[in-house]
Amino acid sequence: MNESTALIKLTKSEIEWAIIALVYSQQAAEHFTQWDDAKMYERIRKDFVKIKNDIIKGEKELETRNEKEKANRNSPQACKSCDD
């Protein structure tokens, strides 16, 4: 049977807080030798870390694209009819 999924909107800082909470939960599960729970928390934590890294990568790509567009707007080729 396929599991249902949900789309949840979180900010980058909310994701970071979730990662911290998952680390504490994983450590507690390991301390009390609940290995199945610890593995579950680890898998979820790794997913959140991947999501956070994807967000950071996307932010960097957007910043780079914006810088290139700004440079192109101010270049002589952007407006050949201008005397600026």
Backbone hydrogen bonds in HBPLUS format (Angstrom, degrees):
<---DONOR---> <-ACCEPTOR-->    atom                        ^
c    i                          cat <-CA-CA->   ^        H-A-AA   ^      H-
h    n   atom  resd res      DA  || num        DHA   H-A  angle D-A-AA Bond
n    s   type  num  typ     dist DA aas  dist angle  dist       angle   num
A0015-ILE N   A0011-THR O   3.01 MM   4  6.33 152.0  2.09 149.5 157.0     1
A0016-GLU N   A0012-LYS O   2.98 MM   4  6.30 152.9  2.06 145.8 153.4     2
A0017-TRP N   A0013-SER O   2.99 MM   4  6.28 154.0  2.06 146.0 152.3     3
A0018-ALA N   A0014-GLU O   2.98 MM   4  6.21 153.1  2.05 143.5 151.0     4
A0019-ILE N   A0015-ILE O   2.92 MM   4  6.22 152.8  2.00 149.2 156.5     5
A0020-ILE N   A0016-GLU O   3.04 MM   4  6.35 158.5  2.09 147.3 152.5     6
A0021-ALA N   A0017-TRP O   2.97 MM   4  6.23 162.4  2.00 150.4 154.9     7
A0022-LEU N   A0018-ALA O   2.88 MM   4  6.10 152.5  1.96 147.2 155.0     8
A0023-VAL N   A0019-ILE O   2.92 MM   4  6.20 148.4  2.02 148.2 156.8     9
A0024-TYR N   A0020-ILE O   3.08 MM   4  6.43 162.6  2.11 153.0 156.4    10
A0025-SER N   A0021-ALA O   2.94 MM   4  6.17 158.5  1.99 146.8 153.2    11
A0026-GLN N   A0022-LEU O   2.82 MM   4  5.95 156.8  1.88 145.8 152.2    12
A0027-GLN N   A0023-VAL O   2.90 MM   4  6.14 162.9  1.93 152.3 157.0    13
A0028-ALA N   A0024-TYR O   2.92 MM   4  6.11 157.3  1.97 148.6 154.9    14
A0029-ALA N   A0025-SER O   2.95 MM   4  6.13 160.4  1.99 147.5 152.8    15
A0030-GLU N   A0026-GLN O   2.92 MM   4  6.17 156.1  1.98 149.8 156.5    16
A0031-HIS N   A0027-GLN O   2.89 MM   4  6.07 153.6  1.96 145.0 152.5    17
A0032-PHE N   A0028-ALA O   3.04 MM   4  6.31 151.5  2.12 148.6 155.2    18
A0034-GLN N   A0029-ALA O   2.73 MM   5  4.94 173.8  1.73 155.1 153.4    19
A0033-THR N   A0030-GLU O   3.06 MM   3  4.77 158.2  2.11 104.9 106.7    20
A0038-ALA N   A0034-GLN O   2.99 MM   4  6.27 159.1  2.04 151.7 158.5    21
A0039-LYS N   A0035-TRP O   2.93 MM   4  6.13 157.4  1.99 149.1 154.0    22
A0040-MET N   A0036-ASP O   3.06 MM   4  6.28 151.7  2.14 142.4 150.2    23
A0041-TYR N   A0037-ASP O   2.93 MM   4  6.24 164.9  1.96 158.6 161.2    24
A0042-GLU N   A0038-ALA O   2.95 MM   4  6.14 153.2  2.03 144.1 152.2    25
A0043-ARG N   A0039-LYS O   2.96 MM   4  6.19 158.9  2.00 148.7 153.2    26
A0044-ILE N   A0040-MET O   3.08 MM   4  6.35 165.8  2.10 154.1 157.6    27
A0045-ARG N   A0041-TYR O   2.84 MM   4  5.96 159.0  1.88 147.6 154.3    28
A0046-LYS N   A0042-GLU O   2.91 MM   4  6.11 159.5  1.95 150.4 155.3    29
A0047-ASP N   A0043-ARG O   3.08 MM   4  6.35 151.7  2.16 143.6 151.1    30
A0048-PHE N   A0044-ILE O   2.97 MM   4  6.32 158.4  2.02 152.1 157.7    31
A0049-VAL N   A0045-ARG O   2.87 MM   4  6.14 154.6  1.94 152.1 159.5    32
A0050-LYS N   A0046-LYS O   2.98 MM   4  6.18 155.6  2.04 144.9 151.1    33
A0051-ILE N   A0047-ASP O   2.96 MM   4  6.25 158.3  2.01 149.0 155.1    34
A0052-LYS N   A0048-PHE O   2.88 MM   4  6.11 161.1  1.91 149.3 154.3    35
A0053-ASN N   A0049-VAL O   2.91 MM   4  6.14 159.6  1.95 148.7 154.1    36
A0054-ASP N   A0050-LYS O   2.88 MM   4  6.11 151.4  1.97 147.8 156.0    37
A0055-ILE N   A0051-ILE O   2.96 MM   4  6.26 151.2  2.04 148.7 156.4    38
A0056-ILE N   A0052-LYS O   2.99 MM   4  6.31 161.6  2.03 152.0 156.4    39
A0057-LYS N   A0053-ASN O   2.92 MM   4  6.11 160.1  1.96 147.2 152.8    40
A0058-GLY N   A0054-ASP O   2.92 MM   4  6.09 158.9  1.96 145.7 151.5    41
A0059-GLU N   A0055-ILE O   2.88 MM   4  6.14 154.3  1.94 151.2 158.3    42
A0060-LYS N   A0056-ILE O   3.01 MM   4  6.26 157.5  2.06 149.1 154.7    43
A0061-GLU N   A0057-LYS O   2.96 MM   4  6.24 159.0  2.01 150.7 156.6    44
A0062-LEU N   A0058-GLY O   2.95 MM   4  6.12 158.5  2.00 147.7 153.5    45
A0063-GLU N   A0059-GLU O   2.93 MM   4  6.12 156.7  1.98 146.3 152.9    46
A0064-THR N   A0060-LYS O   2.93 MM   4  6.13 159.6  1.97 149.7 155.0    47
A0065-ARG N   A0061-GLU O   2.93 MM   4  6.11 161.0  1.96 148.0 153.4    48
A0066-ASN N   A0062-LEU O   2.89 MM   4  6.09 158.6  1.94 148.7 154.5    49
A0067-GLU N   A0063-GLU O   2.99 MM   4  6.20 154.1  2.05 146.6 153.4    50
A0068-LYS N   A0064-THR O   3.00 MM   4  6.26 156.4  2.06 149.7 155.9    51
A0069-GLU N   A0065-ARG O   2.96 MM   4  6.19 160.4  1.99 150.3 155.7    52
A0070-LYS N   A0066-ASN O   2.97 MM   4  6.12 154.6  2.03 144.5 151.5    53
A0071-ALA N   A0067-GLU O   2.96 MM   4  6.16 156.9  2.01 145.6 151.9    54
A0072-ASN N   A0068-LYS O   2.87 MM   4  6.08 154.0  1.94 148.7 156.1    55
A0073-ARG N   A0069-GLU O   2.95 MM   4  6.14 147.2  2.05 143.4 151.9    56
A0074-ASN N   A0070-LYS O   3.27 MM   4  6.48 142.8  2.42 141.0 149.5    57
A0075-SER N   A0072-ASN O   3.31 MM   3  5.09 162.2  2.34  98.0 103.0    58
A0078-ALA N   A0075-SER O   3.09 MM   3  5.45 150.5  2.18 108.9 117.4    59
A0082-CYS N   A0079-CYS O   3.19 MM   3  5.48 158.0  2.24 106.7 113.4    60
